[in-house]
Amino acid sequence: MPWYAPLIKLLRAAIYIAAPTAVALLLITAIEIVAGWLHRTGDPKLWDWVPVRYLFDTMDLAILIVSIWYGTAEAIRAFRE
């Protein structure tokens, strides 16, 4: 086993953590830009009673949950090898 094997494992683990995190942050940023634009138009409502911002908050939460769930599952699968 070469001396740099632990460094390769560390780099691999960092990539498995950073990749889903970067995608989630990109998606959340895009959603927040659209939500901010809609908020400036006067806080519209869906069906006259649900504020649209609730929809965007739900999308943010869903992205975080899916990212954590599948990122963790993929990392576990990768490091079992």
Secondary structure, 3 states (H helix, E strand, C coil): CCCCHHHHHHHHHHHHHHHHHHHHHHHHHHHHHHHHHHHHCCCCEECCCEEHHHHHHHHHHHHHHHHHHHHHHHHHHHHHC
